[in-house]
Amino acid sequence: MNPLLWPVRRCANGLGLAWWAKVRTQSPDVTYWFGPFVRRSTLEAALTGFLDDLRSESPASIAVDLLRTRRGEPLTEEHG
Protein backbone atom coordinates (compact mmCIF):
# COMPACT_ATOMS: atom_id res chain seq x y z
CA MET A 1 0.00 0.00 0.00
CA ASN A 2 1.28 3.41 -0.94
CA PRO A 3 2.04 5.34 2.29
CA LEU A 4 1.22 8.63 0.57
CA LEU A 5 -2.41 7.52 0.29
CA TRP A 6 -2.83 6.74 4.00
CA PRO A 7 -4.44 10.12 4.81
CA VAL A 8 -7.00 9.55 2.03
CA ARG A 9 -7.64 5.98 3.21
CA ARG A 10 -7.97 7.12 6.82
CA CYS A 11 -10.49 9.80 5.81
CA ALA A 12 -12.50 7.36 3.65
CA ASN A 13 -12.51 4.83 6.48
CA GLY A 14 -13.64 7.45 9.00
CA LEU A 15 -16.56 8.34 6.74
CA GLY A 16 -17.49 4.69 6.16
CA LEU A 17 -16.58 4.93 2.47
CA ALA A 18 -13.50 2.70 2.47
CA TRP A 19 -13.50 -0.74 0.87
CA TRP A 20 -12.63 -3.70 3.08
CA ALA A 21 -12.48 -7.44 2.53
CA LYS A 22 -13.98 -9.52 5.32
CA VAL A 23 -12.29 -12.91 4.96
CA ARG A 24 -13.55 -15.81 7.08
CA THR A 25 -11.75 -19.12 7.37
CA GLN A 26 -12.77 -22.38 9.00
CA SER A 27 -10.21 -24.63 10.70
CA PRO A 28 -8.88 -22.27 11.94
CA ASP A 29 -12.02 -20.23 12.66
CA VAL A 30 -10.75 -16.71 12.06
CA THR A 31 -12.10 -13.50 10.54
CA TYR A 32 -9.53 -11.26 8.85
CA TRP A 33 -10.20 -7.67 7.80
CA PHE A 34 -8.09 -6.55 4.82
CA GLY A 35 -8.10 -2.84 4.01
CA PRO A 36 -8.84 0.03 3.87
CA PHE A 37 -8.87 0.84 0.16
CA VAL A 38 -10.33 3.86 -1.61
CA ARG A 39 -11.32 1.88 -4.72
CA ARG A 40 -12.87 -1.55 -4.94
CA SER A 41 -10.69 -2.40 -7.94
CA THR A 42 -7.54 -1.69 -5.91
CA LEU A 43 -8.81 -3.93 -3.11
CA GLU A 44 -9.59 -6.73 -5.57
CA ALA A 45 -6.09 -6.50 -7.07
CA ALA A 46 -4.36 -6.59 -3.66
CA LEU A 47 -6.65 -9.29 -2.27
CA THR A 48 -5.24 -11.99 -4.54
CA GLY A 49 -1.89 -12.06 -2.73
CA PHE A 50 -3.56 -11.98 0.69
CA LEU A 51 -5.75 -14.96 -0.21
CA ASP A 52 -2.77 -16.86 -1.62
CA ASP A 53 -1.01 -16.42 1.73
CA LEU A 54 -4.09 -17.69 3.58
CA ARG A 55 -4.43 -20.71 1.28
CA SER A 56 -0.85 -21.68 2.08
CA GLU A 57 -2.03 -22.24 5.68
CA SER A 58 -4.55 -24.83 4.39
CA PRO A 59 -7.81 -23.70 6.04
CA ALA A 60 -10.85 -25.93 5.48
CA SER A 61 -12.66 -23.08 3.71
CA ILE A 62 -12.36 -19.39 2.87
CA ALA A 63 -15.30 -17.00 2.39
CA VAL A 64 -14.84 -13.41 1.22
CA ASP A 65 -17.19 -10.41 1.35
CA LEU A 66 -16.21 -7.01 -0.06
CA LEU A 67 -17.77 -4.24 1.99
CA ARG A 68 -17.81 -0.47 2.04
CA THR A 69 -17.61 0.26 5.74
CA ARG A 70 -15.76 1.84 8.64
CA ARG A 71 -13.37 -0.51 10.40
CA GLY A 72 -10.84 -0.35 13.20
CA GLU A 73 -8.84 -2.76 15.29
CA PRO A 74 -8.76 -5.69 15.72
CA LEU A 75 -8.13 -6.73 12.12
CA THR A 76 -7.89 -10.41 13.07
CA GLU A 77 -10.58 -12.06 15.18
CA GLU A 78 -10.20 -15.64 16.37
CA HIS A 79 -13.41 -17.58 17.09
CA GLY A 80 -13.83 -20.59 19.29
Buried (B, 14 or more C-beta within 10 A) or exposed (E): EEEEBEEEBEEBBEEEEBBBBBBBBEEEEBBBBBBBBBEEEBBEEBBEEBBEEBEEEEBEEBEBEBBBBBBEEEEEEEEE
